[in-house]
Amino acid sequence: MTCRTKLQPIQNHHLNHKNVDPDLLKTLLHETAVECPFSTFPYFYGNNSKQAQKLYKTGNCIALSLYLQDKLKKHHIKSTLIPASIPKAYQMPGFHHISHVALAIFLNHNKAYLCDPAFYFREPMFLDLNQKNKRNISAQDIYNGIPETLEYLIEAQNPTTFNPFQKIDAQTYRVHTNKQDDPTDTWDYYLAEIVNPDESIGNTFLNTKKYPFITCINPHYGLETHIRFSDSHNLSIKHNEILLYQGDARKIPPDVHKIIKPCLIKHFGRSYRKIFKHDYTPSNPFELVDV
């Protein structure tokens, strides 16, 4: 069932009221990318995003943002989950306009840093509402194995109703973003707290992406291991962009298991092979509950 996206404006309790080292944020973004790969496997075992990143150190964009948020807490830095739209490459039928979650660190009411671990930001965006000039940061296109430059501009967002379940109120700013090599492919981050990310975004994502996958990257932001089910029992396995296996998940050769084991054992333990024996036939819709 589609759930309304609940947003609330940024308030005093979201603010840090202190400077935050952008180099620290860069380091924590890198650690999150390497330690917590994007995956949907944990959700097929009844976990929400908070549980996914706590139990398995993996999950969707919500889980990755929560993982980074926990790292920031250890440095006494407050952060806030914020909603976003997505580039054309990630759009699918069934997705709403707001279909993504990132993380913002508000220094005060005018300045913030924006981090998106799921889109592999290599550094944070710096936001200053009093400076409306275009800026850029470095990110990584893991699927093509190349760095990319993202351009962004802070704009006032007019009150907008995107669909019956999603709207942006007045006095909300957006961060209008595009890849430098394709200015027509744009997406937006909205500077408001999303209160129910799993219910409103996670459920839609999982009910559209019906079969599980995981993307493990190396310390150089390279896509190391990519495992994706194509139906309830068949999958493809790539390692360093080389297709190692395609077929029945229960018949993966021993030499392939030897290659993928280092990635999977980190997240699913020594009994990681259980993820290949699970029946992923779609049944009831996902109905995650935020915790």
C-alpha positions in Angstrom: 0.0 0.0 0.0 1.3 3.4 -0.9 2.0 5.6 2.1 2.1 9.4 2.2 5.7 10.8 2.5 5.8 12.7 5.8 8.1 15.7 5.9 8.8 18.3 8.6 10.8 21.5 8.3 14.3 21.9 9.7 14.1 23.0 13.3 16.6 24.0 16.0 17.1 20.5 17.2 18.5 19.5 13.8 21.3 22.1 14.0 24.9 21.5 15.1 25.7 25.1 15.9 29.4 24.3 15.3 31.8 23.8 12.4 32.2 20.3 11.0 35.3 19.2 9.2 34.6 18.4 5.6 37.6 16.1 5.4 36.1 14.0 8.2 32.8 13.8 6.2 34.9 12.7 3.1 36.5 10.0 5.2 33.2 8.7 6.7 31.6 8.7 3.2 34.4 6.5 2.0 34.2 4.2 5.0 30.4 3.8 4.5 30.8 3.0 0.8 33.3 0.2 1.5 31.8 -1.1 4.7 28.1 -0.9 3.9 27.3 -2.0 0.3 24.0 -1.2 -1.4 21.8 -4.4 -1.2 18.2 -5.5 -0.8 18.9 -9.0 0.6 18.2 -8.1 4.3 14.6 -6.9 3.5 13.7 -10.4 2.2 14.2 -11.7 5.7 11.8 -9.2 7.4 14.2 -6.4 8.3 13.6 -2.7 7.9 16.5 -0.3 7.0 17.6 0.3 10.6 17.8 -3.4 11.3 19.5 -4.1 7.9 22.4 -1.8 8.6 22.7 -2.9 12.2 22.5 -6.7 11.6 24.1 -7.0 8.1 25.9 -3.7 7.4 24.1 -3.5 4.1 20.8 -2.2 2.8 19.2 0.4 0.5 19.7 4.2 0.4 17.9 4.6 3.7 20.2 2.0 5.4 23.3 3.5 4.0 22.3 7.0 5.3 21.6 5.5 8.7 25.0 3.8 8.7 26.7 7.1 8.0 24.5 8.8 10.6 25.7 6.3 13.2 29.3 7.1 12.3 28.6 10.9 12.7 27.1 10.3 16.1 30.4 8.9 17.3 31.9 12.3 16.5 29.0 14.1 18.2 27.6 15.4 14.9 23.9 15.6 14.3 22.5 14.6 10.9 19.0 14.4 9.3 17.5 12.1 6.7 16.2 14.1 3.7 14.2 13.1 0.7 15.3 13.3 -2.9 14.3 12.5 -6.5 16.7 10.4 -8.7 18.5 10.6 -12.1 17.0 9.1 -15.2 19.3 6.0 -15.0 17.6 4.9 -11.8 14.0 5.7 -12.6 11.5 2.8 -13.1 7.8 2.6 -13.6 6.1 2.6 -10.3 8.6 5.0 -8.6 7.2 8.3 -7.3 9.0 11.6 -7.7 10.5 11.4 -4.3 12.1 8.0 -4.3 15.4 8.4 -2.6 17.0 9.4 0.8 20.2 11.1 1.6 21.7 12.8 4.7 22.2 16.4 5.6 24.4 17.9 8.4 22.9 21.3 9.3 25.4 23.7 10.8 22.8 26.4 11.3 19.7 27.5 9.4 21.7 28.8 6.5 24.6 26.3 6.1 24.8 22.6 5.7 26.6 19.7 4.2 24.8 17.1 2.1 26.1 13.5 1.8 24.7 10.8 -0.4 26.4 7.5 0.2 24.0 5.6 -2.1 25.1 7.7 -5.0 28.7 7.4 -4.0 29.6 11.0 -3.2 33.3 11.1 -2.6 32.9 14.4 -0.8 30.0 16.3 0.8 28.1 19.1 -0.9 28.5 22.4 0.9 25.3 24.4 1.0 25.0 28.1 1.8 21.5 29.5 1.4 23.0 33.0 1.0 25.2 31.9 -1.9 23.2 30.8 -4.9 26.2 30.1 -7.2 26.7 26.7 -8.9 29.2 24.4 -7.2 30.5 20.9 -7.9 31.7 17.8 -6.2 33.3 14.5 -7.1 31.3 11.3 -7.1 31.8 7.8 -8.6 29.9 6.0 -11.3 30.6 2.5 -10.0 28.9 0.7 -12.9 31.1 2.3 -15.5 34.1 2.5 -13.2 34.8 6.2 -13.7 34.7 9.3 -11.4 32.1 11.9 -12.3 31.6 15.5 -11.5 28.2 16.6 -10.1 27.0 20.2 -10.3 24.5 21.6 -7.9 22.6 24.8 -7.2 20.5 25.8 -4.2 17.0 27.1 -5.2 13.8 28.0 -3.4 11.2 25.3 -4.0 7.7 26.6 -4.7 4.9 24.6 -2.8 4.4 21.6 -5.1 2.2 18.6 -5.1 3.9 15.8 -7.0 1.2 13.2 -6.6 -1.5 12.3 -4.0 1.2 11.0 -1.6 4.0 13.6 -1.9 4.1 17.3 -1.7 6.7 20.0 -0.7 5.5 22.9 1.4 6.5 26.6 1.2 9.9 27.8 2.5 11.6 24.6 1.5 14.9 24.7 -0.4 16.0 22.2 -2.9 19.5 21.3 -4.2 19.1 21.0 -8.0 21.7 18.5 -9.2 23.1 17.2 -12.4 26.0 15.3 -13.8 28.4 17.8 -15.5 28.5 15.7 -18.7 24.7 15.6 -18.9 23.1 18.8 -17.7 19.6 17.6 -18.8 19.6 14.7 -16.4 18.6 16.4 -13.1 17.4 15.4 -9.7 16.7 17.3 -6.5 17.5 17.0 -2.8 14.9 18.7 -0.5 16.0 20.3 2.7 13.4 18.9 5.0 13.4 15.9 7.3 11.7 12.8 6.1 10.0 11.1 9.0 8.9 7.8 7.5 11.5 6.8 4.9 10.9 3.0 5.0 7.1 3.3 4.8 6.9 5.9 2.1 10.0 5.2 0.0 11.5 1.8 1.0 8.3 -0.1 0.4 7.8 1.4 -3.1 11.4 0.6 -4.0 11.3 -3.0 -2.8 7.9 -3.7 -4.4 9.3 -2.4 -7.7 12.8 -4.0 -7.5 11.3 -7.5 -6.9 14.5 -9.5 -6.7 17.5 -9.0 -4.5 21.0 -7.8 -5.3 24.2 -6.6 -3.7 27.0 -4.3 -4.9 30.3 -4.6 -3.0 33.0 -2.0 -3.9 36.7 -1.9 -3.2 38.6 0.9 -1.4 39.1 2.7 -4.7 35.3 3.0 -5.3 35.5 0.2 -7.9 32.6 -2.3 -8.2 34.2 -5.5 -7.0 31.3 -8.0 -6.5 27.9 -7.5 -8.1 25.3 -10.2 -7.5 21.8 -9.8 -8.9 18.8 -12.2 -9.0 16.9 -12.0 -12.3 14.0 -14.1 -11.0 13.2 -16.2 -8.0 16.0 -18.7 -8.5 18.4 -17.4 -11.2 21.1 -14.8 -10.8 24.2 -13.3 -12.4 27.5 -12.9 -10.6 30.2 -10.4 -11.7 33.6 -9.7 -10.2 35.7 -6.8 -11.3 33.3 -6.4 -14.2 33.8 -10.0 -15.4 30.8 -12.2 -15.6 31.7 -15.3 -13.5 28.4 -17.1 -13.5 24.8 -16.9 -14.7 22.2 -19.4 -13.9 20.6 -21.4 -11.0 21.6 -19.9 -7.6 21.8 -23.4 -6.2 24.4 -24.5 -8.7 27.1 -21.8 -8.3 30.5 -23.5 -8.9 33.0 -23.8 -6.0 35.6 -21.6 -7.7 33.0 -18.8 -8.0 32.1 -19.2 -4.3 35.8 -18.8 -3.4 35.8 -15.4 -5.2 32.6 -14.0 -3.8 33.0 -15.4 -0.2 35.1 -12.5 1.1 32.4 -10.0 0.3 29.4 -12.0 1.4 30.8 -13.4 4.7 31.2 -9.8 6.0 27.5 -9.3 5.8 25.8 -12.7 6.1 28.3 -14.6 8.1 29.8 -18.0 7.4 26.4 -19.3 6.5 26.2 -16.8 3.6 25.2 -19.5 1.2 21.7 -19.4 2.7 21.0 -16.3 0.5 21.2 -18.5 -2.6 18.8 -21.1 -1.3 16.0 -18.7 -0.4 12.8 -18.7 -2.5 12.5 -15.1 -3.8 9.1 -15.7 -5.5 7.1 -12.4 -5.0 4.2 -13.0 -2.6 2.9 -10.4 -0.3 3.9 -6.8 -0.9 6.7 -5.4 1.3 5.3 -3.4 4.2 8.3 -2.1 6.1 7.7 -0.2 9.4 10.0 2.6 10.5 11.7 2.0 13.9 
